[in-house]
Amino acid sequence: MNEVRVTERFRSEPREAPALSLPLVSVIVVNYNYGRFLDAAVDSIFHQTYPNVECVIVDNASTDESPAVLRGIEARYPKAKVVRRAANDGQTPAALDGLAASSGPYVIFLDADDMLLPHGVSSHIFVHLSLRVHVGFTSGDLLQVLNDQVVLGSEEAFNRVICANRGVKADSVRPYRHAAGQALGAPWPEDGFDRSILDRIRFVAPMTNEWVWSPTSGNCFRRDALALFADNPALGGLRTGTDLYFCLGVNAITGSVLIDDAIGVYRLHGGNIYSKRPQLHNVLSYQPGCSGDSNAQAKAVLVDHLIDRAAFFLQRGWTPFDYARLLRRIDCSDPDAGPLSPRWSARSRVASTLVKRFPEVAPVLGPWITRGLMFASGAPWPNVLSARASRQAL
């Protein structure tokens, strides 16, 4: 038997394992005249136990002490990115500016009057990396704080899901561990991290049409999930309701996960739009339809986007029938209906939109599924039967 010698040229050399890093998390702070809270919000980002965070601050042309506070932050934290807008066009355009200025595959929108607890980012990422179901975002609970005192330890929306024991899935996680030497000096999560958090998560199914999440600051989105909804031109006119638009939209397609543990602080100071006072069971903590309440418009903008992008989502796994079910579930009243609009049109954004746009939508969903959706959404039979699709759909 002939012996084959391995020459030096082909001899394998030992190589170091590639340095794998934990994902960058972009925390985007949107500020308008919250200079008195801004230092605490930004400090909470840079004091995270998670080792890979970037901070982007978007100032909406504040007229209070915010400009001076921002200069101090830039001196204290040179890595902080500050985007100064020329005008205050609302929360949503500012959030989108921050999204464009950031680069992490995970994104947290932190209101300038809120704070993250030190383990907040780690909790989100540990859950994301441990999940066997790849949801579009996680939502952690928030402490409710009044005058720097914790007055409540949970969100009312969370309570409905947790108390009903909804969203429990067996064998849905594999605890993640980032080994030492992979671009970190020590393993992650650190020894003191509470890994039992995986026992306290709940899945929120796609198509859920009720609010069950924390407000803005409690949510951690995958950037690719946000991208499914961030290219909507109508967002330029949506001043508030950003969290409702993204949470309802992303969850409708991908589902989400609730983390039954406090990851941040929701500060109550009298200027909040949706929480004028600490939550009290059976008592609304805000006035629906008050100044700044854009929730109805946010839902309508979401419905329009889902109708506009029907072909996009049908090419990515949805069937026309299931997508029609989704639109029916996400439907809402039409805030643009005038006093002379028919009652059925005012009650359903889907029905009023499909009656106007049947020739565009029918080739995508199919004429009969589109007609069925129109009728199920409340459009009268004469309007349903008189609708005509383009020739290629017939």
C-alpha positions as a Markdown table, in Angstrom:
| # | Residue | x | y | z |
|---|---|---|---|---|
| 1 | Met | 0.0 | 0.0 | 0.0 |
| 2 | Asn | 1.4 | 3.3 | -1.0 |
| 3 | Glu | 1.8 | 6.0 | 1.6 |
| 4 | Val | 0.5 | 9.4 | 0.7 |
| 5 | Arg | 2.3 | 12.3 | 2.2 |
| 6 | Val | 0.5 | 15.5 | 2.9 |
| 7 | Thr | 2.7 | 18.4 | 1.8 |
| 8 | Glu | 3.1 | 21.5 | 3.9 |
| 9 | Arg | 1.1 | 23.4 | 1.2 |
| 10 | Phe | -2.1 | 21.4 | 2.0 |
| 11 | Arg | -1.5 | 20.8 | 5.7 |
| 12 | Ser | -4.5 | 22.2 | 7.6 |
| 13 | Glu | -3.6 | 24.9 | 10.0 |
| 14 | Pro | -5.5 | 25.5 | 13.3 |
| 15 | Arg | -7.8 | 28.5 | 13.0 |
| 16 | Glu | -9.6 | 30.6 | 15.6 |
| 17 | Ala | -13.4 | 30.4 | 15.6 |
| 18 | Pro | -15.1 | 33.4 | 14.0 |
| 19 | Ala | -15.9 | 36.1 | 16.5 |
| 20 | Leu | -19.7 | 36.2 | 16.6 |
| 21 | Ser | -21.2 | 39.2 | 18.3 |
| 22 | Leu | -24.6 | 39.7 | 19.9 |
| 23 | Pro | -27.1 | 41.7 | 17.8 |
| 24 | Leu | -26.9 | 45.5 | 18.0 |
| 25 | Val | -30.0 | 47.0 | 19.6 |
| 26 | Ser | -31.0 | 50.5 | 18.4 |
| 27 | Val | -32.8 | 52.4 | 21.1 |
| 28 | Ile | -34.5 | 55.4 | 19.5 |
| 29 | Val | -35.6 | 58.3 | 21.8 |
| 30 | Val | -38.2 | 60.7 | 20.5 |
| 31 | Asn | -38.2 | 64.0 | 22.3 |
| 32 | Tyr | -40.4 | 67.0 | 22.3 |
| 33 | Asn | -40.1 | 69.4 | 25.2 |
| 34 | Tyr | -39.2 | 66.7 | 27.7 |
| 35 | Gly | -35.8 | 68.1 | 28.5 |
| 36 | Arg | -36.5 | 67.6 | 32.2 |
| 37 | Phe | -36.7 | 63.9 | 31.7 |
| 38 | Leu | -34.2 | 63.4 | 28.8 |
| 39 | Asp | -31.1 | 62.9 | 30.9 |
| 40 | Ala | -32.7 | 60.0 | 32.8 |
| 41 | Ala | -33.9 | 58.3 | 29.7 |
| 42 | Val | -30.5 | 58.5 | 27.9 |
| 43 | Asp | -28.6 | 57.4 | 31.1 |
| 44 | Ser | -30.9 | 54.4 | 31.3 |
| 45 | Ile | -29.8 | 53.3 | 27.8 |
| 46 | Phe | -26.1 | 53.7 | 28.5 |
| 47 | His | -26.4 | 51.8 | 31.8 |
| 48 | Gln | -27.8 | 48.7 | 30.3 |
| 49 | Thr | -26.3 | 45.3 | 31.2 |
| 50 | Tyr | -26.6 | 44.3 | 27.6 |
| 51 | Pro | -23.3 | 44.9 | 25.8 |
| 52 | Asn | -24.3 | 46.0 | 22.3 |
| 53 | Val | -26.6 | 49.0 | 22.3 |
| 54 | Glu | -26.7 | 52.2 | 20.2 |
| 55 | Cys | -28.6 | 55.3 | 21.2 |
| 56 | Val | -30.3 | 57.6 | 18.6 |
| 57 | Ile | -32.1 | 60.7 | 19.9 |
| 58 | Val | -34.6 | 62.5 | 17.7 |
| 59 | Asp | -35.5 | 66.0 | 18.8 |
| 60 | Asn | -38.8 | 67.4 | 17.4 |
| 61 | Ala | -37.8 | 71.1 | 17.3 |
| 62 | Ser | -38.2 | 71.4 | 21.1 |
| 63 | Thr | -38.6 | 74.9 | 22.6 |
| 64 | Asp | -37.8 | 74.1 | 26.2 |
| 65 | Glu | -34.4 | 73.3 | 27.8 |
| 66 | Ser | -33.9 | 70.3 | 25.5 |
| 67 | Pro | -31.2 | 71.8 | 23.2 |
| 68 | Ala | -29.0 | 72.5 | 26.2 |
| 69 | Val | -29.7 | 69.0 | 27.6 |
| 70 | Leu | -28.8 | 67.4 | 24.3 |
| 71 | Arg | -25.5 | 69.3 | 24.2 |
| 72 | Gly | -24.7 | 67.9 | 27.6 |
| 73 | Ile | -25.6 | 64.4 | 26.5 |
| 74 | Glu | -23.3 | 64.7 | 23.4 |
| 75 | Ala | -20.4 | 65.7 | 25.7 |
| 76 | Arg | -21.1 | 62.9 | 28.1 |
| 77 | Tyr | -21.9 | 60.2 | 25.6 |
| 78 | Pro | -19.9 | 60.8 | 22.3 |
| 79 | Lys | -21.4 | 57.7 | 20.7 |
| 80 | Ala | -25.0 | 59.0 | 21.0 |
| 81 | Lys | -26.4 | 60.1 | 17.7 |
| 82 | Val | -28.7 | 63.2 | 17.8 |
| 83 | Val | -31.1 | 64.0 | 15.0 |
| 84 | Arg | -32.4 | 67.6 | 15.2 |
| 85 | Arg | -35.6 | 68.1 | 13.2 |
| 86 | Ala | -36.5 | 71.5 | 11.8 |
| 87 | Ala | -40.2 | 71.2 | 12.7 |
| 88 | Asn | -42.4 | 69.1 | 15.0 |
| 89 | Asp | -44.4 | 66.9 | 12.6 |
| 90 | Gly | -45.4 | 64.5 | 15.4 |
| 91 | Gln | -44.2 | 61.3 | 16.9 |
| 92 | Thr | -44.4 | 59.0 | 13.9 |
| 93 | Pro | -42.2 | 61.0 | 11.4 |
| 94 | Ala | -39.6 | 61.5 | 14.2 |
| 95 | Ala | -39.6 | 57.7 | 14.9 |
| 96 | Leu | -39.1 | 57.0 | 11.2 |
| 97 | Asp | -36.2 | 59.5 | 11.1 |
| 98 | Gly | -34.6 | 57.6 | 14.1 |
| 99 | Leu | -35.2 | 54.3 | 12.3 |
| 100 | Ala | -33.3 | 55.6 | 9.3 |
| 101 | Ala | -30.4 | 56.9 | 11.4 |
| 102 | Ser | -30.0 | 53.6 | 13.3 |
| 103 | Ser | -28.6 | 50.2 | 12.1 |
| 104 | Gly | -29.4 | 47.5 | 14.7 |
| 105 | Pro | -31.5 | 44.4 | 13.7 |
| 106 | Tyr | -33.5 | 45.1 | 16.9 |
| 107 | Val | -35.2 | 48.4 | 17.6 |
| 108 | Ile | -36.7 | 49.9 | 20.7 |
| 109 | Phe | -38.6 | 53.2 | 20.6 |
| 110 | Leu | -38.2 | 54.9 | 24.0 |
| 111 | Asp | -40.4 | 57.9 | 24.8 |
| 112 | Ala | -38.2 | 60.6 | 26.3 |
| 113 | Asp | -40.2 | 60.7 | 29.5 |
| 114 | Asp | -39.7 | 57.0 | 30.1 |
| 115 | Met | -36.7 | 54.9 | 31.2 |
| 116 | Leu | -35.4 | 51.3 | 30.7 |
| 117 | Leu | -34.5 | 49.2 | 33.7 |
| 118 | Pro | -30.9 | 48.0 | 33.6 |
| 119 | His | -31.8 | 44.5 | 32.4 |
| 120 | Gly | -34.5 | 45.7 | 29.9 |
| 121 | Val | -32.6 | 45.2 | 26.7 |
| 122 | Ser | -31.1 | 41.9 | 27.9 |
| 123 | Ser | -34.6 | 40.6 | 28.7 |
| 124 | His | -35.9 | 41.4 | 25.2 |
| 125 | Ile | -32.9 | 39.9 | 23.4 |
| 126 | Phe | -32.6 | 36.8 | 25.6 |
| 127 | Val | -36.3 | 36.0 | 24.8 |
| 128 | His | -35.9 | 36.7 | 21.1 |
| 129 | Leu | -32.8 | 34.5 | 20.7 |
| 130 | Ser | -34.4 | 31.7 | 22.8 |
| 131 | Leu | -37.7 | 31.6 | 20.9 |
| 132 | Arg | -38.6 | 28.7 | 18.5 |
| 133 | Val | -41.3 | 30.8 | 17.0 |
| 134 | His | -39.8 | 33.9 | 15.3 |
| 135 | Val | -42.2 | 36.7 | 16.2 |
| 136 | Gly | -41.9 | 40.3 | 15.0 |
| 137 | Phe | -41.6 | 41.9 | 18.5 |
| 138 | Thr | -41.6 | 41.3 | 22.2 |
| 139 | Ser | -43.4 | 43.4 | 24.7 |
| 140 | Gly | -42.2 | 43.8 | 28.3 |
| 141 | Asp | -44.2 | 45.0 | 31.2 |
| 142 | Leu | -43.7 | 48.6 | 32.5 |
| 143 | Leu | -43.7 | 50.0 | 36.0 |
| 144 | Gln | -46.1 | 53.0 | 36.4 |
| 145 | Val | -44.3 | 55.8 | 38.2 |
| 146 | Leu | -45.7 | 59.0 | 39.7 |
| 147 | Asn | -43.5 | 61.6 | 41.2 |
| 148 | Asp | -40.6 | 59.1 | 41.1 |
| 149 | Gln | -42.7 | 56.6 | 43.2 |
| 150 | Val | -43.7 | 53.2 | 41.8 |
| 151 | Val | -47.5 | 53.2 | 42.1 |
| 152 | Leu | -48.3 | 50.2 | 40.0 |
| 153 | Gly | -46.3 | 47.2 | 38.9 |
| 154 | Ser | -48.1 | 46.0 | 35.9 |
| 155 | Glu | -50.0 | 47.1 | 32.7 |
| 156 | Glu | -53.7 | 46.5 | 32.5 |
| 157 | Ala | -53.4 | 45.1 | 29.0 |
| 158 | Phe | -50.9 | 42.5 | 30.2 |
| 159 | Asn | -53.3 | 41.5 | 33.0 |
| 160 | Arg | -56.0 | 40.4 | 30.6 |
| 161 | Val | -53.7 | 38.0 | 28.9 |
| 162 | Ile | -51.8 | 36.7 | 31.9 |
| 163 | Cys | -54.9 | 36.2 | 34.1 |
| 164 | Ala | -56.7 | 34.3 | 31.3 |
| 165 | Asn | -53.7 | 32.1 | 30.9 |
| 166 | Arg | -53.7 | 32.7 | 27.2 |
| 167 | Gly | -50.7 | 32.2 | 24.9 |
| 168 | Val | -48.9 | 29.4 | 26.7 |
| 169 | Lys | -46.9 | 27.2 | 24.3 |
| 170 | Ala | -45.1 | 24.1 | 25.3 |
| 171 | Asp | -41.6 | 23.5 | 24.0 |
| 172 | Ser | -41.5 | 27.0 | 22.5 |
| 173 | Val | -38.0 | 28.0 | 23.8 |
| 174 | Arg | -34.4 | 26.9 | 23.9 |
| 175 | Pro | -32.5 | 29.1 | 26.4 |
| 176 | Tyr | -29.8 | 31.0 | 24.5 |
| 177 | Arg | -26.2 | 31.2 | 25.8 |
| 178 | His | -23.5 | 33.2 | 24.1 |
| 179 | Ala | -20.2 | 31.6 | 24.8 |
| 180 | Ala | -17.1 | 33.4 | 26.1 |
| 181 | Gly | -14.7 | 34.4 | 23.4 |
| 182 | Gln | -17.3 | 35.3 | 20.8 |
| 183 | Ala | -16.5 | 39.0 | 20.7 |
| 184 | Leu | -17.3 | 39.1 | 24.4 |
| 185 | Gly | -15.0 | 38.8 | 27.4 |
| 186 | Ala | -17.5 | 36.6 | 29.3 |
| 187 | Pro | -20.5 | 34.4 | 28.6 |
| 188 | Trp | -23.9 | 36.1 | 28.1 |
| 189 | Pro | -26.4 | 36.3 | 29.8 |
| 190 | Glu | -24.3 | 37.1 | 32.8 |
| 191 | Asp | -24.6 | 34.9 | 36.0 |
| 192 | Gly | -27.0 | 37.2 | 37.7 |
| 193 | Phe | -29.5 | 37.3 | 34.8 |
| 194 | Asp | -32.9 | 35.8 | 35.6 |
| 195 | Arg | -33.3 | 33.0 | 33.0 |
| 196 | Ser | -36.6 | 32.0 | 34.5 |
| 197 | Ile | -38.1 | 34.8 | 32.5 |
| 198 | Leu | -38.7 | 32.2 | 29.7 |
| 199 | Asp | -41.3 | 30.6 | 32.1 |
| 200 | Arg | -43.3 | 33.9 | 32.1 |
| 201 | Ile | -43.8 | 34.6 | 28.4 |
| 202 | Arg | -47.1 | 34.5 | 26.5 |
| 203 | Phe | -47.6 | 34.3 | 22.7 |
| 204 | Val | -50.0 | 36.7 | 21.1 |
| 205 | Ala | -51.5 | 35.1 | 17.9 |
| 206 | Pro | -51.5 | 36.8 | 14.5 |
| 207 | Met | -54.8 | 38.5 | 13.6 |
| 208 | Thr | -55.3 | 39.7 | 17.2 |
| 209 | Asn | -57.3 | 43.0 | 17.0 |
| 210 | Glu | -57.3 | 44.2 | 20.6 |
| 211 | Trp | -54.5 | 46.1 | 22.4 |
| 212 | Val | -52.7 | 43.7 | 24.7 |
| 213 | Trp | -49.2 | 45.2 | 24.8 |
| 214 | Ser | -47.2 | 47.7 | 26.7 |
| 215 | Pro | -47.0 | 51.3 | 25.4 |
| 216 | Thr | -44.2 | 52.4 | 23.1 |
| 217 | Ser | -41.2 | 52.0 | 25.5 |
| 218 | Gly | -41.9 | 48.4 | 26.4 |
| 219 | Asn | -41.6 | 46.9 | 22.9 |
| 220 | Cys | -38.6 | 45.5 | 21.1 |
| 221 | Phe | -39.1 | 45.1 | 17.3 |
| 222 | Arg | -37.2 | 43.2 | 14.7 |
| 223 | Arg | -36.1 | 45.7 | 12.1 |
| 224 | Asp | -37.2 | 43.5 | 9.2 |
| 225 | Ala | -40.7 | 43.3 | 10.8 |
| 226 | Leu | -40.9 | 47.1 | 11.1 |
| 227 | Ala | -39.8 | 47.3 | 7.4 |
| 228 | Leu | -43.0 | 45.6 | 6.4 |
| 229 | Phe | -45.0 | 48.6 | 7.6 |
| 230 | Ala | -42.5 | 51.6 | 7.8 |
| 231 | Asp | -42.7 | 52.4 | 4.0 |
| 232 | Asn | -46.3 | 53.6 | 4.2 |
| 233 | Pro | -46.4 | 57.2 | 2.8 |
| 234 | Ala | -49.5 | 57.9 | 5.0 |
| 235 | Leu | -47.3 | 57.7 | 8.1 |
| 236 | Gly | -46.0 | 61.2 | 7.4 |
| 237 | Gly | -49.4 | 62.6 | 8.5 |
| 238 | Leu | -49.8 | 60.3 | 11.6 |
| 239 | Arg | -48.7 | 62.5 | 14.6 |
| 240 | Thr | -49.4 | 59.9 | 17.4 |
| 241 | Gly | -50.5 | 56.3 | 17.6 |
| 242 | Thr | -47.2 | 55.0 | 16.3 |
| 243 | Asp | -47.1 | 52.1 | 18.8 |
| 244 | Leu | -50.6 | 51.1 | 17.9 |
| 245 | Tyr | -49.9 | 51.1 | 14.2 |
| 246 | Phe | -46.7 | 49.1 | 14.4 |
| 247 | Cys | -47.9 | 46.7 | 17.2 |
| 248 | Leu | -51.2 | 45.8 | 15.5 |
| 249 | Gly | -49.6 | 45.6 | 12.1 |
| 250 | Val | -46.6 | 43.5 | 12.9 |
| 251 | Asn | -48.5 | 41.2 | 15.2 |
| 252 | Ala | -51.2 | 40.8 | 12.5 |
| 253 | Ile | -48.6 | 39.2 | 10.3 |
| 254 | Thr | -46.0 | 37.6 | 12.6 |
| 255 | Gly | -47.5 | 37.4 | 16.1 |
| 256 | Ser | -45.7 | 38.7 | 19.2 |
| 257 | Val | -44.6 | 37.7 | 22.7 |
| 258 | Leu | -45.4 | 39.2 | 26.1 |
| 259 | Ile | -42.7 | 39.2 | 28.7 |
| 260 | Asp | -44.4 | 39.1 | 32.2 |
| 261 | Asp | -41.6 | 41.0 | 33.8 |
| 262 | Ala | -41.0 | 44.8 | 34.2 |
| 263 | Ile | -38.3 | 45.9 | 31.8 |
| 264 | Gly | -38.9 | 49.7 | 32.0 |
| 265 | Val | -40.6 | 52.7 | 33.6 |
| 266 | Tyr | -43.7 | 54.5 | 32.3 |
| 267 | Arg | -43.6 | 57.9 | 33.9 |
| 268 | Leu | -46.9 | 59.6 | 34.8 |
| 269 | His | -46.7 | 63.4 | 34.9 |
| 270 | Gly | -50.0 | 64.8 | 33.7 |
| 271 | Gly | -48.9 | 65.4 | 30.1 |
| 272 | Asn | -49.4 | 61.9 | 28.9 |
| 273 | Ile | -52.0 | 61.5 | 26.2 |
| 274 | Tyr | -53.1 | 57.9 | 27.0 |
| 275 | Ser | -52.5 | 57.8 | 30.8 |
| 276 | Lys | -53.5 | 60.9 | 32.6 |
| 277 | Arg | -53.5 | 59.0 | 35.8 |
| 278 | Pro | -52.4 | 55.5 | 37.1 |
| 279 | Gln | -54.5 | 52.7 | 35.7 |
| 280 | Leu | -57.6 | 51.7 | 37.8 |
| 281 | His | -59.7 | 48.7 | 37.0 |
| 282 | Asn | -62.9 | 49.6 | 35.1 |
| 283 | Val | -61.9 | 53.3 | 34.9 |
| 284 | Leu | -60.4 | 54.7 | 31.7 |
| 285 | Ser | -57.1 | 56.5 | 32.4 |
| 286 | Tyr | -57.6 | 58.9 | 29.4 |
| 287 | Gln | -60.3 | 60.6 | 27.4 |
| 288 | Pro | -60.9 | 58.8 | 24.1 |
| 289 | Gly | -60.8 | 61.3 | 21.2 |
| 290 | Cys | -59.0 | 63.9 | 23.2 |
| 291 | Ser | -56.5 | 66.2 | 21.6 |
| 292 | Gly | -53.5 | 64.1 | 20.5 |
| 293 | Asp | -55.5 | 60.9 | 20.3 |
| 294 | Ser | -54.8 | 59.5 | 16.8 |
| 295 | Asn | -55.7 | 55.9 | 17.4 |
| 296 | Ala | -58.6 | 55.9 | 15.1 |
| 297 | Gln | -56.5 | 57.3 | 12.3 |
| 298 | Ala | -53.6 | 54.9 | 13.0 |
| 299 | Lys | -56.0 | 51.9 | 12.6 |
| 300 | Ala | -57.3 | 53.3 | 9.3 |
| 301 | Val | -53.8 | 53.9 | 8.0 |
| 302 | Leu | -52.9 | 50.3 | 8.9 |
| 303 | Val | -56.0 | 48.9 | 7.1 |
| 304 | Asp | -55.2 | 50.9 | 4.0 |
| 305 | His | -51.6 | 49.7 | 4.1 |
| 306 | Leu | -52.6 | 46.0 | 4.3 |
| 307 | Ile | -54.9 | 46.5 | 1.4 |
| 308 | Asp | -52.2 | 48.3 | -0.6 |
| 309 | Arg | -49.7 | 45.5 | 0.2 |
| 310 | Ala | -52.0 | 42.5 | -0.4 |
| 311 | Ala | -50.0 | 41.3 | -3.4 |
| 312 | Phe | -46.7 | 41.6 | -1.5 |
| 313 | Phe | -47.9 | 39.5 | 1.4 |
| 314 | Leu | -49.7 | 36.9 | -0.9 |
| 315 | Gln | -46.3 | 36.3 | -2.5 |
| 316 | Arg | -44.8 | 35.5 | 0.9 |
| 317 | Gly | -47.0 | 32.7 | 2.1 |
| 318 | Trp | -50.5 | 34.1 | 2.7 |
| 319 | Thr | -53.5 | 32.6 | 0.8 |
| 320 | Pro | -56.2 | 35.0 | -0.5 |
| 321 | Phe | -58.7 | 33.5 | 1.9 |
| 322 | Asp | -56.6 | 33.9 | 5.0 |
| 323 | Tyr | -55.6 | 37.4 | 4.0 |
| 324 | Ala | -59.2 | 38.3 | 3.6 |
| 325 | Arg | -59.8 | 36.9 | 7.1 |
| 326 | Leu | -56.9 | 39.1 | 8.4 |
| 327 | Leu | -58.4 | 42.2 | 6.8 |
| 328 | Arg | -61.8 | 41.4 | 8.4 |
| 329 | Arg | -60.1 | 41.0 | 11.8 |
| 330 | Ile | -58.1 | 44.2 | 11.6 |
| 331 | Asp | -61.1 | 46.3 | 10.2 |
| 332 | Cys | -62.1 | 49.4 | 12.0 |
| 333 | Ser | -64.5 | 52.3 | 11.7 |
| 334 | Asp | -63.7 | 54.9 | 9.1 |
| 335 | Pro | -62.5 | 58.2 | 10.7 |
| 336 | Asp | -62.7 | 60.0 | 7.3 |
| 337 | Ala | -66.4 | 59.3 | 6.9 |
| 338 | Gly | -68.4 | 62.5 | 6.7 |
| 339 | Pro | -71.9 | 63.2 | 8.0 |
| 340 | Leu | -73.4 | 62.3 | 4.7 |
| 341 | Ser | -71.6 | 58.9 | 4.4 |
| 342 | Pro | -73.8 | 55.8 | 4.6 |
| 343 | Arg | -73.7 | 54.1 | 8.0 |
| 344 | Trp | -72.2 | 50.9 | 6.7 |
| 345 | Ser | -69.3 | 52.9 | 5.2 |
| 346 | Ala | -68.6 | 54.8 | 8.5 |
| 347 | Arg | -68.6 | 51.5 | 10.4 |
| 348 | Ser | -66.0 | 49.7 | 8.1 |
| 349 | Arg | -62.8 | 51.1 | 6.6 |
| 350 | Val | -62.4 | 47.8 | 4.7 |
| 351 | Ala | -65.9 | 48.0 | 3.1 |
| 352 | Ser | -65.7 | 51.6 | 2.2 |
| 353 | Thr | -62.2 | 51.1 | 0.7 |
| 354 | Leu | -63.1 | 48.0 | -1.3 |
| 355 | Val | -66.2 | 49.6 | -2.8 |
| 356 | Lys | -64.0 | 52.4 | -4.2 |
| 357 | Arg | -61.0 | 50.2 | -5.1 |
| 358 | Phe | -62.6 | 46.9 | -6.2 |
| 359 | Pro | -60.9 | 46.9 | -9.7 |
| 360 | Glu | -57.5 | 47.1 | -8.0 |
| 361 | Val | -58.0 | 44.6 | -5.2 |
| 362 | Ala | -60.0 | 41.9 | -7.1 |
| 363 | Pro | -57.2 | 40.9 | -9.3 |
| 364 | Val | -55.1 | 40.2 | -6.2 |
| 365 | Leu | -57.5 | 38.5 | -3.8 |
| 366 | Gly | -59.9 | 37.2 | -6.6 |
| 367 | Pro | -63.2 | 38.8 | -7.4 |
| 368 | Trp | -65.4 | 36.4 | -5.3 |
| 369 | Ile | -63.2 | 36.5 | -2.2 |
| 370 | Thr | -63.2 | 40.3 | -2.5 |
| 371 | Arg | -66.9 | 40.4 | -2.8 |
| 372 | Gly | -67.3 | 38.1 | 0.2 |
| 373 | Leu | -65.0 | 40.3 | 2.2 |
| 374 | Met | -67.1 | 43.4 | 1.2 |
| 375 | Phe | -70.3 | 41.7 | 2.3 |
| 376 | Ala | -68.8 | 40.4 | 5.5 |
| 377 | Ser | -67.6 | 43.9 | 6.3 |
| 378 | Gly | -71.1 | 45.4 | 5.9 |
| 379 | Ala | -71.3 | 46.6 | 2.3 |
| 380 | Pro | -74.9 | 46.3 | 1.0 |
| 381 | Trp | -75.6 | 43.6 | -1.6 |
| 382 | Pro | -76.3 | 46.1 | -4.4 |
| 383 | Asn | -72.8 | 47.6 | -3.9 |
| 384 | Val | -71.2 | 44.1 | -3.8 |
| 385 | Leu | -73.0 | 42.8 | -6.9 |
| 386 | Ser | -72.4 | 45.9 | -8.9 |
| 387 | Ala | -68.6 | 45.9 | -8.3 |
| 388 | Arg | -66.6 | 45.1 | -11.4 |
| 389 | Ala | -63.1 | 43.9 | -11.6 |
| 390 | Ser | -60.6 | 44.5 | -14.4 |
| 391 | Arg | -60.8 | 42.2 | -17.4 |
| 392 | Gln | -57.8 | 40.1 | -16.4 |
| 393 | Ala | -59.4 | 39.2 | -13.0 |
| 394 | Leu | -62.6 | 37.9 | -14.6 |
